[in-house]
Amino acid sequence: MAFQIKGAIVGLDIPKGFASVPAAPSVAVVGTAGSTEYQYEIAAVGPNGDSLPSTAGQVTTGNAALSGTNYNTVTWTAVAGAQSYRVLRQVGGTGGYELLVSTGALTINDEGQYTAVAYTAASAIESDIGTVNIQITPGAGVDGSSQQAGFVTVEASAANLAPLQTGSCTLTLSQP
């Protein structure tokens, strides 16, 4: 039984179901400053779920009683492929982050108007799949050093898979 593979390079682009990780947001205190620490993270939402949260943007001089005159402005940059964003907040530098609001905007004013709810961040394994490139070299030896009839060398590389520690790939050949 013989298999024939035509072509030298095949690029396989796996659609990104999860958006890329946003950059850390900037946070500015508006109104009367205080001594409360606020940390904010942003998760981008793609067609199949959330990205990993950004690194935190923070202020240490926030007002303890947020209001329409004393609030924190949180701003972030757009992420390609994001359909919306989740703004996460931690108060006082301890405890977990809570979901403050989901929005399509790139800025919010945290005036204390949101009811924060528990939020479980996406894990690294669920995040951006990225692009996998496969190179097939017909007739190359296993070590790539010589031509051997009946052999193919398959090399795969992937971008954006750094968080993964292990994985596997299955190549299925079928006779035309």
C-alpha positions, -999 to 999 in steps of 0.1 A, spaced: 0 0 0 14 34 -10 5 69 0 11 99 -21 15 133 -6 16 162 -30 31 195 -22 59 206 1 44 229 27 9 228 40 -2 255 64 -31 247 87 -47 276 104 -68 266 133 -95 292 139 -90 311 171 -121 306 192 -106 325 221 -94 361 217 -58 371 225 -49 383 259 -54 421 263 -26 444 275 -29 457 311 -55 484 315 -47 519 327 -65 531 357 -70 568 368 -86 582 399 -112 609 393 -124 632 421 -112 629 457 -83 605 462 -82 580 491 -62 551 502 -81 521 488 -63 499 463 -82 488 432 -69 463 407 -85 457 373 -79 430 347 -95 427 313 -106 394 296 -114 396 259 -144 375 247 -141 357 214 -166 335 196 -159 305 218 -150 320 252 -128 343 272 -91 349 269 -68 347 298 -71 379 319 -46 407 313 -21 416 339 -35 440 364 -38 478 361 -41 493 396 -44 524 417 -35 527 454 -52 560 459 -88 551 451 -117 565 471 -133 539 494 -168 551 485 -170 552 447 -196 575 433 -205 597 404 -179 623 415 -153 599 430 -146 571 406 -119 551 387 -116 553 349 -104 520 334 -92 521 298 -77 493 276 -67 488 240 -88 467 215 -79 431 209 -82 417 174 -111 392 172 -127 403 205 -164 406 205 -166 422 239 -146 425 271 -150 415 308 -138 439 334 -126 422 365 -119 440 398 -102 432 431 -105 457 460 -79 460 488 -52 438 472 -66 406 486 -90 379 475 -100 369 440 -111 390 411 -148 395 405 -166 402 373 -176 439 373 -192 443 339 -192 430 303 -190 456 276 -182 463 240 -165 496 250 -128 502 257 -133 523 288 -156 523 319 -161 545 349 -163 524 380 -186 546 401 -197 518 424 -228 512 402 -219 476 393 -228 445 413 -196 424 412 -201 386 408 -178 356 411 -157 349 380 -136 320 370 -108 329 346 -101 308 315 -72 284 320 -41 285 298 -52 253 281 -85 270 270 -68 301 257 -57 312 222 -50 281 201 -30 299 175 -16 287 142 -1 253 135 21 249 104 29 215 90 58 209 66 58 176 47 89 166 28 83 136 5 112 111 4 133 126 32 149 103 57 138 102 94 168 123 103 163 146 73 198 140 61 192 117 31 165 108 6 148 75 13 120 62 -9 88 54 10 95 79 39 80 113 47 91 137 73 64 157 90 74 187 111 49 207 130 54 240 148 29 262 166 26 298 176 9 310 208 10 276 226 37 285 252 13 279 281 9 242 271 34 218 288 24 187 269 4 178 238 0 154 210 -7 154 173 -22 127 151 -14 125 114 -39 103 95 -30 92 60 -55 77 37 -51 62 3 -67 82 -26 
